[in-house]
Amino acid sequence: MMSSFRADLSGTDAVKMWVNEKANYDYNSNSCVGGECLHYTQVVWRNSVRLGCAKVRCNNGGTFIGCNYDPPGNYVGQKPY
């Protein structure tokens, strides 16, 4: 999920931002280094083959984007690929 005050943010934009979290992911230790990377590990999860996203514009002008992966993944203690 992502929230932003950018009204023009799309689901594609959100996924691209999550992929950019790769810089914070250390495969050897399977951990985030220096920042957040749990969105990244879900985006690249080995078994997920479908992605659906929804966007809603909030009353305060913000944007909320949520995505579901099928099948889900990102299990604690498992590497994404």
PDB file of N, CA, C and O in Angstrom, chain B, residues numbered from 101:
ATOM      1  N   MET B 101       0.831  -1.167   0.000  1.00  0.00           N
ATOM      2  CA  MET B 101       0.000   0.000   0.000  1.00  0.00           C
ATOM      3  C   MET B 101       0.880   1.236   0.000  1.00  0.00           C
ATOM      4  O   MET B 101       2.008   1.234   0.495  1.00  0.00           O
ATOM      5  N   MET B 102       0.327   2.278  -0.568  1.00  0.00           N
ATOM      6  CA  MET B 102       1.063   3.537  -0.633  1.00  0.00           C
ATOM      7  C   MET B 102       0.083   4.681  -0.471  1.00  0.00           C
ATOM      8  O   MET B 102      -1.028   4.651  -1.000  1.00  0.00           O
ATOM      9  N   SER B 103       0.508   5.676   0.260  1.00  0.00           N
ATOM     10  CA  SER B 103      -0.270   6.907   0.335  1.00  0.00           C
ATOM     11  C   SER B 103       0.632   8.060  -0.077  1.00  0.00           C
ATOM     12  O   SER B 103       1.836   8.057   0.180  1.00  0.00           O
ATOM     13  N   SER B 104       0.022   9.041  -0.721  1.00  0.00           N
ATOM     14  CA  SER B 104       0.794  10.161  -1.244  1.00  0.00           C
ATOM     15  C   SER B 104      -0.118  11.362  -1.402  1.00  0.00           C
ATOM     16  O   SER B 104      -1.337  11.220  -1.502  1.00  0.00           O
ATOM     17  N   PHE B 105       0.467  12.525  -1.423  1.00  0.00           N
ATOM     18  CA  PHE B 105      -0.307  13.721  -1.718  1.00  0.00           C
ATOM     19  C   PHE B 105      -0.208  14.088  -3.191  1.00  0.00           C
ATOM     20  O   PHE B 105      -0.629  15.176  -3.585  1.00  0.00           O
ATOM     21  N   ARG B 106       0.343  13.192  -4.013  1.00  0.00           N
ATOM     22  CA  ARG B 106       0.373  13.388  -5.466  1.00  0.00           C
ATOM     23  C   ARG B 106      -0.911  12.820  -6.058  1.00  0.00           C
ATOM     24  O   ARG B 106      -1.106  11.605  -6.051  1.00  0.00           O
ATOM     25  N   ALA B 107      -1.767  13.659  -6.556  1.00  0.00           N
ATOM     26  CA  ALA B 107      -3.037  13.210  -7.121  1.00  0.00           C
ATOM     27  C   ALA B 107      -2.838  12.414  -8.400  1.00  0.00           C
ATOM     28  O   ALA B 107      -3.686  11.597  -8.757  1.00  0.00           O
ATOM     29  N   ASP B 108      -1.721  12.642  -9.099  1.00  0.00           N
ATOM     30  CA  ASP B 108      -1.495  11.979 -10.378  1.00  0.00           C
ATOM     31  C   ASP B 108      -0.798  10.625 -10.231  1.00  0.00           C
ATOM     32  O   ASP B 108      -0.511   9.981 -11.240  1.00  0.00           O
ATOM     33  N   LEU B 109      -0.520  10.181  -9.021  1.00  0.00           N
ATOM     34  CA  LEU B 109       0.157   8.903  -8.802  1.00  0.00           C
ATOM     35  C   LEU B 109      -0.726   7.753  -9.285  1.00  0.00           C
ATOM     36  O   LEU B 109      -1.908   7.687  -8.948  1.00  0.00           O
ATOM     37  N   SER B 110      -0.149   6.855 -10.071  1.00  0.00           N
ATOM     38  CA  SER B 110      -0.896   5.705 -10.598  1.00  0.00           C
ATOM     39  C   SER B 110      -0.396   4.423  -9.944  1.00  0.00           C
ATOM     40  O   SER B 110       0.620   4.422  -9.249  1.00  0.00           O
ATOM     41  N   GLY B 111      -1.119   3.338 -10.172  1.00  0.00           N
ATOM     42  CA  GLY B 111      -0.670   2.034  -9.700  1.00  0.00           C
ATOM     43  C   GLY B 111       0.681   1.672 -10.286  1.00  0.00           C
ATOM     44  O   GLY B 111       1.535   1.116  -9.594  1.00  0.00           O
ATOM     45  N   THR B 112       0.877   1.981 -11.550  1.00  0.00           N
ATOM     46  CA  THR B 112       2.167   1.721 -12.200  1.00  0.00           C
ATOM     47  C   THR B 112       3.282   2.512 -11.523  1.00  0.00           C
ATOM     48  O   THR B 112       4.375   1.989 -11.305  1.00  0.00           O
ATOM     49  N   ASP B 113       3.005   3.776 -11.190  1.00  0.00           N
ATOM     50  CA  ASP B 113       4.001   4.595 -10.485  1.00  0.00           C
ATOM     51  C   ASP B 113       4.361   3.973  -9.139  1.00  0.00           C
ATOM     52  O   ASP B 113       5.533   3.915  -8.769  1.00  0.00           O
ATOM     53  N   ALA B 114       3.353   3.512  -8.413  1.00  0.00           N
ATOM     54  CA  ALA B 114       3.592   2.908  -7.099  1.00  0.00           C
ATOM     55  C   ALA B 114       4.468   1.671  -7.229  1.00  0.00           C
ATOM     56  O   ALA B 114       5.421   1.505  -6.468  1.00  0.00           O
ATOM     57  N   VAL B 115       4.155   0.801  -8.186  1.00  0.00           N
ATOM     58  CA  VAL B 115       4.945  -0.421  -8.368  1.00  0.00           C
ATOM     59  C   VAL B 115       6.387  -0.072  -8.744  1.00  0.00           C
ATOM     60  O   VAL B 115       7.321  -0.710  -8.258  1.00  0.00           O
ATOM     61  N   LYS B 116       6.574   0.924  -9.594  1.00  0.00           N
ATOM     62  CA  LYS B 116       7.937   1.348  -9.949  1.00  0.00           C
ATOM     63  C   LYS B 116       8.699   1.828  -8.717  1.00  0.00           C
ATOM     64  O   LYS B 116       9.883   1.532  -8.563  1.00  0.00           O
ATOM     65  N   MET B 117       8.026   2.564  -7.847  1.00  0.00           N
ATOM     66  CA  MET B 117       8.671   3.032  -6.620  1.00  0.00           C
ATOM     67  C   MET B 117       9.041   1.849  -5.725  1.00  0.00           C
ATOM     68  O   MET B 117      10.099   1.850  -5.095  1.00  0.00           O
ATOM     69  N   TRP B 118       8.179   0.852  -5.671  1.00  0.00           N
ATOM     70  CA  TRP B 118       8.464  -0.331  -4.853  1.00  0.00           C
ATOM     71  C   TRP B 118       9.641  -1.113  -5.430  1.00  0.00           C
ATOM     72  O   TRP B 118      10.473  -1.618  -4.677  1.00  0.00           O
ATOM     73  N   VAL B 119       9.721  -1.219  -6.751  1.00  0.00           N
ATOM     74  CA  VAL B 119      10.855  -1.906  -7.381  1.00  0.00           C
ATOM     75  C   VAL B 119      12.156  -1.167  -7.055  1.00  0.00           C
ATOM     76  O   VAL B 119      13.200  -1.797  -6.891  1.00  0.00           O
ATOM     77  N   ASN B 120      12.098   0.144  -6.963  1.00  0.00           N
ATOM     78  CA  ASN B 120      13.290   0.930  -6.635  1.00  0.00           C
ATOM     79  C   ASN B 120      13.812   0.669  -5.226  1.00  0.00           C
ATOM     80  O   ASN B 120      14.931   1.064  -4.898  1.00  0.00           O
ATOM     81  N   GLU B 121      13.010   0.005  -4.386  1.00  0.00           N
ATOM     82  CA  GLU B 121      13.470  -0.365  -3.048  1.00  0.00           C
ATOM     83  C   GLU B 121      14.532  -1.461  -3.096  1.00  0.00           C
ATOM     84  O   GLU B 121      15.116  -1.806  -2.068  1.00  0.00           O
ATOM     85  N   LYS B 122      14.783  -2.007  -4.279  1.00  0.00           N
ATOM     86  CA  LYS B 122      15.793  -3.057  -4.424  1.00  0.00           C
ATOM     87  C   LYS B 122      17.132  -2.617  -3.834  1.00  0.00           C
ATOM     88  O   LYS B 122      17.872  -3.435  -3.287  1.00  0.00           O
ATOM     89  N   ALA B 123      17.438  -1.337  -3.944  1.00  0.00           N
ATOM     90  CA  ALA B 123      18.711  -0.822  -3.420  1.00  0.00           C
ATOM     91  C   ALA B 123      18.846  -1.053  -1.916  1.00  0.00           C
ATOM     92  O   ALA B 123      19.960  -1.071  -1.392  1.00  0.00           O
ATOM     93  N   ASN B 124      17.730  -1.231  -1.222  1.00  0.00           N
ATOM     94  CA  ASN B 124      17.750  -1.441   0.227  1.00  0.00           C
ATOM     95  C   ASN B 124      17.718  -2.916   0.617  1.00  0.00           C
ATOM     96  O   ASN B 124      17.731  -3.241   1.804  1.00  0.00           O
ATOM     97  N   TYR B 125      17.675  -3.813  -0.371  1.00  0.00           N
ATOM     98  CA  TYR B 125      17.542  -5.243  -0.075  1.00  0.00           C
ATOM     99  C   TYR B 125      18.880  -5.951  -0.208  1.00  0.00           C
ATOM    100  O   TYR B 125      19.569  -5.819  -1.220  1.00  0.00           O
ATOM    101  N   ASP B 126      19.240  -6.708   0.829  1.00  0.00           N
ATOM    102  CA  ASP B 126      20.442  -7.530   0.800  1.00  0.00           C
ATOM    103  C   ASP B 126      20.012  -8.994   0.698  1.00  0.00           C
ATOM    104  O   ASP B 126      19.474  -9.558   1.650  1.00  0.00           O
ATOM    105  N   TYR B 127      20.255  -9.606  -0.474  1.00  0.00           N
ATOM    106  CA  TYR B 127      19.803 -10.977  -0.708  1.00  0.00           C
ATOM    107  C   TYR B 127      20.475 -11.963   0.246  1.00  0.00           C
ATOM    108  O   TYR B 127      19.815 -12.861   0.770  1.00  0.00           O
ATOM    109  N   ASN B 128      21.768 -11.805   0.475  1.00  0.00           N
ATOM    110  CA  ASN B 128      22.491 -12.769   1.312  1.00  0.00           C
ATOM    111  C   ASN B 128      21.921 -12.863   2.719  1.00  0.00           C
ATOM    112  O   ASN B 128      21.795 -13.957   3.268  1.00  0.00           O
ATOM    113  N   SER B 129      21.577 -11.729   3.301  1.00  0.00           N
ATOM    114  CA  SER B 129      21.011 -11.747   4.653  1.00  0.00           C
ATOM    115  C   SER B 129      19.488 -11.737   4.635  1.00  0.00           C
ATOM    116  O   SER B 129      18.849 -11.844   5.681  1.00  0.00           O
ATOM    117  N   ASN B 130      18.904 -11.608   3.434  1.00  0.00           N
ATOM    118  CA  ASN B 130      17.454 -11.544   3.264  1.00  0.00           C
ATOM    119  C   ASN B 130      16.854 -10.466   4.174  1.00  0.00           C
ATOM    120  O   ASN B 130      15.874 -10.698   4.882  1.00  0.00           O
ATOM    121  N   SER B 131      17.466  -9.291   4.133  1.00  0.00           N
ATOM    122  CA  SER B 131      17.006  -8.221   5.010  1.00  0.00           C
ATOM    123  C   SER B 131      17.102  -6.871   4.299  1.00  0.00           C
ATOM    124  O   SER B 131      17.767  -6.722   3.274  1.00  0.00           O
ATOM    125  N   CYS B 132      16.413  -5.903   4.884  1.00  0.00           N
ATOM    126  CA  CYS B 132      16.456  -4.533   4.391  1.00  0.00           C
ATOM    127  C   CYS B 132      17.631  -3.828   5.045  1.00  0.00           C
ATOM    128  O   CYS B 132      17.822  -3.910   6.258  1.00  0.00           O
ATOM    129  N   VAL B 133      18.400  -3.147   4.246  1.00  0.00           N
ATOM    130  CA  VAL B 133      19.559  -2.425   4.748  1.00  0.00           C
ATOM    131  C   VAL B 133      19.362  -0.943   4.450  1.00  0.00           C
ATOM    132  O   VAL B 133      19.224  -0.552   3.291  1.00  0.00           O
ATOM    133  N   GLY B 134      19.351  -0.140   5.470  1.00  0.00           N
ATOM    134  CA  GLY B 134      19.285   1.302   5.280  1.00  0.00           C
ATOM    135  C   GLY B 134      17.954   1.831   4.799  1.00  0.00           C
ATOM    136  O   GLY B 134      17.892   2.946   4.282  1.00  0.00           O
ATOM    137  N   GLY B 135      16.909   1.084   4.949  1.00  0.00           N
ATOM    138  CA  GLY B 135      15.607   1.586   4.523  1.00  0.00           C
ATOM    139  C   GLY B 135      14.595   0.483   4.338  1.00  0.00           C
ATOM    140  O   GLY B 135      14.805  -0.653   4.764  1.00  0.00           O
ATOM    141  N   GLU B 136      13.517   0.821   3.710  1.00  0.00           N
ATOM    142  CA  GLU B 136      12.411  -0.099   3.525  1.00  0.00           C
ATOM    143  C   GLU B 136      12.588  -0.884   2.235  1.00  0.00           C
ATOM    144  O   GLU B 136      13.026  -0.337   1.222  1.00  0.00           O
ATOM    145  N   CYS B 137      12.245  -2.171   2.275  1.00  0.00           N
ATOM    146  CA  CYS B 137      12.330  -2.972   1.047  1.00  0.00           C
ATOM    147  C   CYS B 137      11.258  -4.055   0.980  1.00  0.00           C
ATOM    148  O   CYS B 137      11.296  -4.888   0.074  1.00  0.00           O
ATOM    149  N   LEU B 138      10.315  -4.069   1.900  1.00  0.00           N
ATOM    150  CA  LEU B 138       9.313  -5.139   1.898  1.00  0.00           C
ATOM    151  C   LEU B 138       8.356  -5.051   0.718  1.00  0.00           C
ATOM    152  O   LEU B 138       7.812  -6.070   0.292  1.00  0.00           O
ATOM    153  N   HIS B 139       8.141  -3.852   0.182  1.00  0.00           N
ATOM    154  CA  HIS B 139       7.348  -3.756  -1.046  1.00  0.00           C
ATOM    155  C   HIS B 139       8.102  -4.451  -2.183  1.00  0.00           C
ATOM    156  O   HIS B 139       7.513  -5.192  -2.971  1.00  0.00           O
ATOM    157  N   TYR B 140       9.415  -4.202  -2.257  1.00  0.00           N
ATOM    158  CA  TYR B 140      10.234  -4.809  -3.313  1.00  0.00           C
ATOM    159  C   TYR B 140      10.157  -6.323  -3.265  1.00  0.00           C
ATOM    160  O   TYR B 140       9.935  -6.963  -4.293  1.00  0.00           O
ATOM    161  N   THR B 141      10.338  -6.910  -2.082  1.00  0.00           N
ATOM    162  CA  THR B 141      10.356  -8.373  -2.006  1.00  0.00           C
ATOM    163  C   THR B 141       9.006  -8.967  -2.399  1.00  0.00           C
ATOM    164  O   THR B 141       8.957 -10.083  -2.916  1.00  0.00           O
ATOM    165  N   GLN B 142       7.917  -8.247  -2.164  1.00  0.00           N
ATOM    166  CA  GLN B 142       6.615  -8.746  -2.605  1.00  0.00           C
ATOM    167  C   GLN B 142       6.476  -8.637  -4.117  1.00  0.00           C
ATOM    168  O   GLN B 142       5.976  -9.562  -4.756  1.00  0.00           O
ATOM    169  N   VAL B 143       6.907  -7.524  -4.698  1.00  0.00           N
ATOM    170  CA  VAL B 143       6.791  -7.328  -6.148  1.00  0.00           C
ATOM    171  C   VAL B 143       7.525  -8.434  -6.905  1.00  0.00           C
ATOM    172  O   VAL B 143       7.047  -8.895  -7.941  1.00  0.00           O
ATOM    173  N   VAL B 144       8.675  -8.861  -6.399  1.00  0.00           N
ATOM    174  CA  VAL B 144       9.484  -9.861  -7.107  1.00  0.00           C
ATOM    175  C   VAL B 144       9.301 -11.275  -6.547  1.00  0.00           C
ATOM    176  O   VAL B 144      10.078 -12.170  -6.881  1.00  0.00           O
ATOM    177  N   TRP B 145       8.291 -11.489  -5.707  1.00  0.00           N
ATOM    178  CA  TRP B 145       8.088 -12.801  -5.086  1.00  0.00           C
ATOM    179  C   TRP B 145       7.986 -13.894  -6.149  1.00  0.00           C
ATOM    180  O   TRP B 145       7.271 -13.742  -7.139  1.00  0.00           O
ATOM    181  N   ARG B 146       8.693 -14.973  -5.939  1.00  0.00           N
ATOM    182  CA  ARG B 146       8.882 -16.019  -6.951  1.00  0.00           C
ATOM    183  C   ARG B 146       7.602 -16.652  -7.478  1.00  0.00           C
ATOM    184  O   ARG B 146       7.566 -17.049  -8.642  1.00  0.00           O
ATOM    185  N   ASN B 147       6.565 -16.761  -6.683  1.00  0.00           N
ATOM    186  CA  ASN B 147       5.353 -17.453  -7.130  1.00  0.00           C
ATOM    187  C   ASN B 147       4.246 -16.517  -7.600  1.00  0.00           C
ATOM    188  O   ASN B 147       3.285 -16.975  -8.218  1.00  0.00           O
ATOM    189  N   SER B 148       4.352 -15.243  -7.329  1.00  0.00           N
ATOM    190  CA  SER B 148       3.284 -14.312  -7.705  1.00  0.00           C
ATOM    191  C   SER B 148       3.295 -14.087  -9.217  1.00  0.00           C
ATOM    192  O   SER B 148       4.332 -13.782  -9.807  1.00  0.00           O
ATOM    193  N   VAL B 149       2.136 -14.241  -9.823  1.00  0.00           N
ATOM    194  CA  VAL B 149       2.032 -14.096 -11.281  1.00  0.00           C
ATOM    195  C   VAL B 149       0.983 -13.061 -11.694  1.00  0.00           C
ATOM    196  O   VAL B 149       0.936 -12.665 -12.859  1.00  0.00           O
ATOM    197  N   ARG B 150       0.149 -12.623 -10.762  1.00  0.00           N
ATOM    198  CA  ARG B 150      -0.877 -11.632 -11.076  1.00  0.00           C
ATOM    199  C   ARG B 150      -0.835 -10.512 -10.040  1.00  0.00           C
ATOM    200  O   ARG B 150      -0.554 -10.735  -8.863  1.00  0.00           O
ATOM    201  N   LEU B 151      -1.120  -9.315 -10.512  1.00  0.00           N
ATOM    202  CA  LEU B 151      -1.118  -8.137  -9.650  1.00  0.00           C
ATOM    203  C   LEU B 151      -2.313  -7.276 -10.015  1.00  0.00           C
ATOM    204  O   LEU B 151      -2.539  -6.971 -11.186  1.00  0.00           O
ATOM    205  N   GLY B 152      -3.066  -6.891  -9.016  1.00  0.00           N
ATOM    206  CA  GLY B 152      -4.188  -5.980  -9.223  1.00  0.00           C
ATOM    207  C   GLY B 152      -4.074  -4.816  -8.262  1.00  0.00           C
ATOM    208  O   GLY B 152      -3.818  -5.011  -7.074  1.00  0.00           O
ATOM    209  N   CYS B 153      -4.264  -3.609  -8.764  1.00  0.00           N
ATOM    210  CA  CYS B 153      -4.129  -2.412  -7.928  1.00  0.00           C
ATOM    211  C   CYS B 153      -5.393  -1.563  -8.026  1.00  0.00           C
ATOM    212  O   CYS B 153      -6.082  -1.559  -9.047  1.00  0.00           O
ATOM    213  N   ALA B 154      -5.678  -0.849  -6.950  1.00  0.00           N
ATOM    214  CA  ALA B 154      -6.796   0.092  -6.919  1.00  0.00           C
ATOM    215  C   ALA B 154      -6.297   1.410  -6.348  1.00  0.00           C
ATOM    216  O   ALA B 154      -5.368   1.446  -5.540  1.00  0.00           O
ATOM    217  N   LYS B 155      -6.929   2.484  -6.781  1.00  0.00           N
ATOM    218  CA  LYS B 155      -6.532   3.827  -6.356  1.00  0.00           C
ATOM    219  C   LYS B 155      -7.774   4.581  -5.904  1.00  0.00           C
ATOM    220  O   LYS B 155      -8.832   4.493  -6.527  1.00  0.00           O
ATOM    221  N   VAL B 156      -7.629   5.318  -4.821  1.00  0.00           N
ATOM    222  CA  VAL B 156      -8.721   6.177  -4.362  1.00  0.00           C
ATOM    223  C   VAL B 156      -8.135   7.541  -3.999  1.00  0.00           C
ATOM    224  O   VAL B 156      -7.061   7.637  -3.406  1.00  0.00           O
ATOM    225  N   ARG B 157      -8.851   8.567  -4.363  1.00  0.00           N
ATOM    226  CA  ARG B 157      -8.449   9.925  -3.991  1.00  0.00           C
ATOM    227  C   ARG B 157      -9.172  10.281  -2.699  1.00  0.00           C
ATOM    228  O   ARG B 157     -10.398  10.194  -2.629  1.00  0.00           O
ATOM    229  N   CYS B 158      -8.437  10.672  -1.698  1.00  0.00           N
ATOM    230  CA  CYS B 158      -8.984  10.957  -0.374  1.00  0.00           C
ATOM    231  C   CYS B 158      -9.526  12.382  -0.296  1.00  0.00           C
ATOM    232  O   CYS B 158      -9.155  13.245  -1.091  1.00  0.00           O
ATOM    233  N   ASN B 159     -10.402  12.613   0.669  1.00  0.00           N
ATOM    234  CA  ASN B 159     -10.999  13.939   0.849  1.00  0.00           C
ATOM    235  C   ASN B 159      -9.962  15.017   1.140  1.00  0.00           C
ATOM    236  O   ASN B 159     -10.194  16.192   0.854  1.00  0.00           O
ATOM    237  N   ASN B 160      -8.822  14.628   1.705  1.00  0.00           N
ATOM    238  CA  ASN B 160      -7.780  15.611   2.024  1.00  0.00           C
ATOM    239  C   ASN B 160      -6.862  15.891   0.835  1.00  0.00           C
ATOM    240  O   ASN B 160      -5.871  16.608   0.972  1.00  0.00           O
ATOM    241  N   GLY B 161      -7.192  15.326  -0.338  1.00  0.00           N
ATOM    242  CA  GLY B 161      -6.404  15.549  -1.543  1.00  0.00           C
ATOM    243  C   GLY B 161      -5.335  14.513  -1.778  1.00  0.00           C
ATOM    244  O   GLY B 161      -4.683  14.517  -2.823  1.00  0.00           O
ATOM    245  N   GLY B 162      -5.147  13.631  -0.829  1.00  0.00           N
ATOM    246  CA  GLY B 162      -4.148  12.577  -0.973  1.00  0.00           C
ATOM    247  C   GLY B 162      -4.645  11.439  -1.844  1.00  0.00           C
ATOM    248  O   GLY B 162      -5.816  11.392  -2.221  1.00  0.00           O
ATOM    249  N   THR B 163      -3.761  10.543  -2.150  1.00  0.00           N
ATOM    250  CA  THR B 163      -4.060   9.368  -2.959  1.00  0.00           C
ATOM    251  C   THR B 163      -3.635   8.134  -2.185  1.00  0.00           C
ATOM    252  O   THR B 163      -2.574   8.118  -1.561  1.00  0.00           O
ATOM    253  N   PHE B 164      -4.460   7.106  -2.225  1.00  0.00           N
ATOM    254  CA  PHE B 164      -4.150   5.839  -1.567  1.00  0.00           C
ATOM    255  C   PHE B 164      -4.186   4.753  -2.627  1.00  0.00           C
ATOM    256  O   PHE B 164      -5.166   4.632  -3.362  1.00  0.00           O
ATOM    257  N   ILE B 165      -3.123   3.960  -2.712  1.00  0.00           N
ATOM    258  CA  ILE B 165      -3.042   2.867  -3.677  1.00  0.00           C
ATOM    259  C   ILE B 165      -2.779   1.575  -2.920  1.00  0.00           C
ATOM    260  O   ILE B 165      -1.873   1.501  -2.090  1.00  0.00           O
ATOM    261  N   GLY B 166      -3.572   0.572  -3.211  1.00  0.00           N
ATOM    262  CA  GLY B 166      -3.378  -0.752  -2.625  1.00  0.00           C
ATOM    263  C   GLY B 166      -3.317  -1.782  -3.733  1.00  0.00           C
ATOM    264  O   GLY B 166      -4.031  -1.670  -4.730  1.00  0.00           O
ATOM    265  N   CYS B 167      -2.468  -2.788  -3.564  1.00  0.00           N
ATOM    266  CA  CYS B 167      -2.314  -3.834  -4.572  1.00  0.00           C
ATOM    267  C   CYS B 167      -2.394  -5.202  -3.909  1.00  0.00           C
ATOM    268  O   CYS B 167      -1.972  -5.377  -2.766  1.00  0.00           O
ATOM    269  N   ASN B 168      -2.934  -6.158  -4.632  1.00  0.00           N
ATOM    270  CA  ASN B 168      -2.969  -7.550  -4.193  1.00  0.00           C
ATOM    271  C   ASN B 168      -2.202  -8.398  -5.186  1.00  0.00           C
ATOM    272  O   ASN B 168      -2.245  -8.166  -6.394  1.00  0.00           O
ATOM    273  N   TYR B 169      -1.503  -9.381  -4.656  1.00  0.00           N
ATOM    274  CA  TYR B 169      -0.683 -10.289  -5.455  1.00  0.00           C
ATOM    275  C   TYR B 169      -1.299 -11.671  -5.389  1.00  0.00           C
ATOM    276  O   TYR B 169      -1.820 -12.080  -4.351  1.00  0.00           O
ATOM    277  N   ASP B 170      -1.238 -12.400  -6.513  1.00  0.00           N
ATOM    278  CA  ASP B 170      -1.792 -13.746  -6.559  1.00  0.00           C
ATOM    279  C   ASP B 170      -0.824 -14.673  -7.263  1.00  0.00           C
ATOM    280  O   ASP B 170      -0.422 -14.390  -8.391  1.00  0.00           O
ATOM    281  N   PRO B 171      -0.442 -15.754  -6.643  1.00  0.00           N
ATOM    282  CA  PRO B 171      -0.684 -16.020  -5.225  1.00  0.00           C
ATOM    283  C   PRO B 171       0.163 -15.096  -4.367  1.00  0.00           C
ATOM    284  O   PRO B 171       1.193 -14.596  -4.817  1.00  0.00           O
ATOM    285  N   PRO B 172      -0.275 -14.866  -3.114  1.00  0.00           N
ATOM    286  CA  PRO B 172       0.485 -13.986  -2.232  1.00  0.00           C
ATOM    287  C   PRO B 172       1.825 -14.596  -1.855  1.00  0.00           C
ATOM    288  O   PRO B 172       2.070 -15.779  -2.087  1.00  0.00           O
ATOM    289  N   GLY B 173       2.667 -13.797  -1.285  1.00  0.00           N
ATOM    290  CA  GLY B 173       3.981 -14.272  -0.854  1.00  0.00           C
ATOM    291  C   GLY B 173       4.531 -13.389   0.231  1.00  0.00           C
ATOM    292  O   GLY B 173       3.800 -12.920   1.103  1.00  0.00           O
ATOM    293  N   ASN B 174       5.835 -13.166   0.170  1.00  0.00           N
ATOM    294  CA  ASN B 174       6.529 -12.314   1.131  1.00  0.00           C
ATOM    295  C   ASN B 174       6.477 -12.907   2.534  1.00  0.00           C
ATOM    296  O   ASN B 174       6.178 -12.211   3.505  1.00  0.00           O
ATOM    297  N   TYR B 175       6.770 -14.196   2.627  1.00  0.00           N
ATOM    298  CA  TYR B 175       6.712 -14.888   3.905  1.00  0.00           C
ATOM    299  C   TYR B 175       7.996 -14.674   4.700  1.00  0.00           C
ATOM    300  O   TYR B 175       9.095 -14.759   4.153  1.00  0.00           O
ATOM    301  N   VAL B 176       7.849 -14.399   5.980  1.00  0.00           N
ATOM    302  CA  VAL B 176       8.983 -14.159   6.872  1.00  0.00           C
ATOM    303  C   VAL B 176       9.927 -15.355   6.840  1.00  0.00           C
ATOM    304  O   VAL B 176       9.498 -16.504   6.946  1.00  0.00           O
ATOM    305  N   GLY B 177      11.211 -15.071   6.694  1.00  0.00           N
ATOM    306  CA  GLY B 177      12.224 -16.118   6.703  1.00  0.00           C
ATOM    307  C   GLY B 177      12.490 -16.755   5.352  1.00  0.00           C
ATOM    308  O   GLY B 177      13.418 -17.554   5.227  1.00  0.00           O
ATOM    309  N   GLN B 178      11.692 -16.420   4.326  1.00  0.00           N
ATOM    310  CA  GLN B 178      11.895 -16.968   2.984  1.00  0.00           C
ATOM    311  C   GLN B 178      12.419 -15.874   2.059  1.00  0.00           C
ATOM    312  O   GLN B 178      12.021 -14.713   2.154  1.00  0.00           O
ATOM    313  N   LYS B 179      13.312 -16.268   1.173  1.00  0.00           N
ATOM    314  CA  LYS B 179      13.825 -15.322   0.180  1.00  0.00           C
ATOM    315  C   LYS B 179      12.831 -15.212  -0.972  1.00  0.00           C
ATOM    316  O   LYS B 179      12.139 -16.179  -1.290  1.00  0.00           O
ATOM    317  N   PRO B 180      12.757 -14.033  -1.603  1.00  0.00           N
ATOM    318  CA  PRO B 180      11.757 -13.828  -2.646  1.00  0.00           C
ATOM    319  C   PRO B 180      12.027 -14.589  -3.939  1.00  0.00           C
ATOM    320  O   PRO B 180      11.094 -14.878  -4.689  1.00  0.00           O
ATOM    321  N   TYR B 181      13.303 -14.921  -4.215  1.00  0.00           N
ATOM    322  CA  TYR B 181      13.646 -15.627  -5.454  1.00  0.00           C
ATOM    323  C   TYR B 181      14.878 -16.444  -5.238  1.00  0.00           C
ATOM    324  O   TYR B 181      15.340 -17.119  -6.158  1.00  0.00           O
TER     325      TYR B 181
END
